[in-house]
Amino acid sequence: MPLLTTPALRPGALARHPQPDLDAGDLRLRPWRPEDRPAVLTAYADPAIRRWHCRAMTDDEARDWIASWPVRWRRETGAGWAVTDGAGVLGQISLRALDLPEAQAEVSYWVLPAARGRHVAARALTALTAFGFDRLGLHRVWLRHSTANPASCRVAERAGLTAEGTQRGAARHTDGWHDMHLHARLRADT
Ligand SMILES: CC(C)(COP(=O)(O)OP(=O)(O)OC[C@H]1O[C@@H](n2cnc3c(N)ncnc32)[C@H](O)[C@@H]1OP(=O)(O)O)[C@@H](O)C(=O)NCCC(=O)NCCS
């Protein structure tokens, strides 16, 4: 059956360029490096990151996780950045569920416990959505967080991802099913 819509973005939207660094004021988003492995291990040792991302990580898995990002960029399935300042890695932000024909992507982020309380995630998210809209040509950037995670709700709101509603029992966590808030920002909102 022929599709009656044309793809909003064509293959190559990411892969024809190297993954860039992104400026976020005094923060810099840059591609992951092998030497970032201790920061990734620290992140996944944190109870809050384990709780909301539902993952643990060994040293080998941290190495593989870092090595996966250039592959995902080339395959145009995702894109991950280390959020840094002069002192080192503060957190991560990434595009997932990247859908070029529909010009949409999901965002994920965490901030290391020692770097929290400075709106690092919202500042990184603001820079990433600007990149997604202005340079990749995305139409919609969205995220979901558990209704039991108010800090993530504040991050989304502060970065202009409007709440669109609650998806009941939409994601399984280690303690069972959670209701999930959906947030999104459209390029037309900017
Ligand atoms: C969510 C997270 C990325 C935010 O980190 P951050 O950028 O340092 O955020 P801040 O500590 O500056 O707080 C951001 C906002 O949330 C609020 N907040 C922080 N902790 C909160 C809590 N436990 N309850 C309610 N609000 C909270 C802050 O007051 C601030 O609100 P404001 O924008 O009105 O000033 C970080 O807490 C984290 O990594 N958590 C674990 C992983 C996670 O939840 N990832 C997202 C999954 S969807």
PDBQT file of the ligand as one rigid body, heavy atoms in Angstrom, charges set to zero:
ROOT
HETATM    1  C1  LIG A 201      15.801  14.962  36.990  1.00  0.00    +0.000 C 
HETATM    2  C2  LIG A 201      17.254  15.477  37.051  1.00  0.00    +0.000 C 
HETATM    3  C3  LIG A 201      17.919  15.222  35.701  1.00  0.00    +0.000 C 
HETATM    4  C4  LIG A 201      17.238  16.990  37.317  1.00  0.00    +0.000 C 
HETATM    5  O1  LIG A 201      18.556  17.394  37.617  1.00  0.00    +0.000 OA
HETATM    6  P1  LIG A 201      18.942  18.982  37.651  1.00  0.00    +0.000 P 
HETATM    7  O2  LIG A 201      19.005  19.532  36.288  1.00  0.00    +0.000 OA
HETATM    8  O3  LIG A 201      20.154  19.091  38.492  1.00  0.00    +0.000 OA
HETATM    9  O4  LIG A 201      17.650  19.607  38.341  1.00  0.00    +0.000 OA
HETATM   10  P2  LIG A 201      17.592  20.589  39.610  1.00  0.00    +0.000 P 
HETATM   11  O5  LIG A 201      18.059  19.893  40.836  1.00  0.00    +0.000 OA
HETATM   12  O6  LIG A 201      18.252  21.869  39.231  1.00  0.00    +0.000 OA
HETATM   13  O7  LIG A 201      16.011  20.771  39.768  1.00  0.00    +0.000 OA
HETATM   14  C5  LIG A 201      15.189  21.108  38.663  1.00  0.00    +0.000 C 
HETATM   15  C6  LIG A 201      13.828  21.492  39.215  1.00  0.00    +0.000 C 
HETATM   16  O8  LIG A 201      13.232  20.366  39.871  1.00  0.00    +0.000 OA
HETATM   17  C7  LIG A 201      12.941  20.684  41.223  1.00  0.00    +0.000 C 
HETATM   18  N1  LIG A 201      13.210  19.500  42.015  1.00  0.00    +0.000 N 
HETATM   19  C8  LIG A 201      14.391  18.896  42.212  1.00  0.00    +0.000 A 
HETATM   20  N2  LIG A 201      14.225  17.807  43.002  1.00  0.00    +0.000 NA
HETATM   21  C9  LIG A 201      12.900  17.753  43.284  1.00  0.00    +0.000 A 
HETATM   22  C10 LIG A 201      12.097  16.867  44.051  1.00  0.00    +0.000 A 
HETATM   23  N3  LIG A 201      12.638  15.791  44.670  1.00  0.00    +0.000 N 
HETATM   24  N4  LIG A 201      10.775  17.109  44.139  1.00  0.00    +0.000 NA
HETATM   25  C11 LIG A 201      10.222  18.161  43.509  1.00  0.00    +0.000 A 
HETATM   26  N5  LIG A 201      10.935  19.042  42.743  1.00  0.00    +0.000 NA
HETATM   27  C12 LIG A 201      12.255  18.825  42.667  1.00  0.00    +0.000 A 
HETATM   28  C13 LIG A 201      13.865  21.831  41.564  1.00  0.00    +0.000 C 
HETATM   29  O9  LIG A 201      13.342  22.607  42.648  1.00  0.00    +0.000 OA
HETATM   30  C14 LIG A 201      13.870  22.591  40.261  1.00  0.00    +0.000 C 
HETATM   31  O10 LIG A 201      12.644  23.305  40.146  1.00  0.00    +0.000 OA
HETATM   32  P3  LIG A 201      12.557  24.759  39.442  1.00  0.00    +0.000 P 
HETATM   33  O11 LIG A 201      12.819  24.540  37.962  1.00  0.00    +0.000 OA
HETATM   34  O12 LIG A 201      11.164  25.202  39.737  1.00  0.00    +0.000 OA
HETATM   35  O13 LIG A 201      13.640  25.617  40.073  1.00  0.00    +0.000 OA
HETATM   36  C15 LIG A 201      18.052  14.763  38.181  1.00  0.00    +0.000 C 
HETATM   37  O14 LIG A 201      17.360  14.933  39.409  1.00  0.00    +0.000 OA
HETATM   38  C16 LIG A 201      18.279  13.294  37.913  1.00  0.00    +0.000 C 
HETATM   39  O15 LIG A 201      19.230  12.914  37.229  1.00  0.00    +0.000 OA
HETATM   40  N6  LIG A 201      17.415  12.436  38.480  1.00  0.00    +0.000 N 
HETATM   41  C17 LIG A 201      17.536  10.994  38.317  1.00  0.00    +0.000 C 
HETATM   42  C18 LIG A 201      17.324  10.541  36.869  1.00  0.00    +0.000 C 
HETATM   43  C19 LIG A 201      16.032  11.068  36.274  1.00  0.00    +0.000 C 
HETATM   44  O16 LIG A 201      15.052  11.317  36.959  1.00  0.00    +0.000 OA
HETATM   45  N7  LIG A 201      16.055  11.226  34.935  1.00  0.00    +0.000 N 
HETATM   46  C20 LIG A 201      14.880  11.645  34.212  1.00  0.00    +0.000 C 
HETATM   47  C21 LIG A 201      14.025  10.480  33.929  1.00  0.00    +0.000 C 
HETATM   48  S1  LIG A 201      12.537  10.963  33.051  1.00  0.00    +0.000 SA
ENDROOT
TORSDOF 0
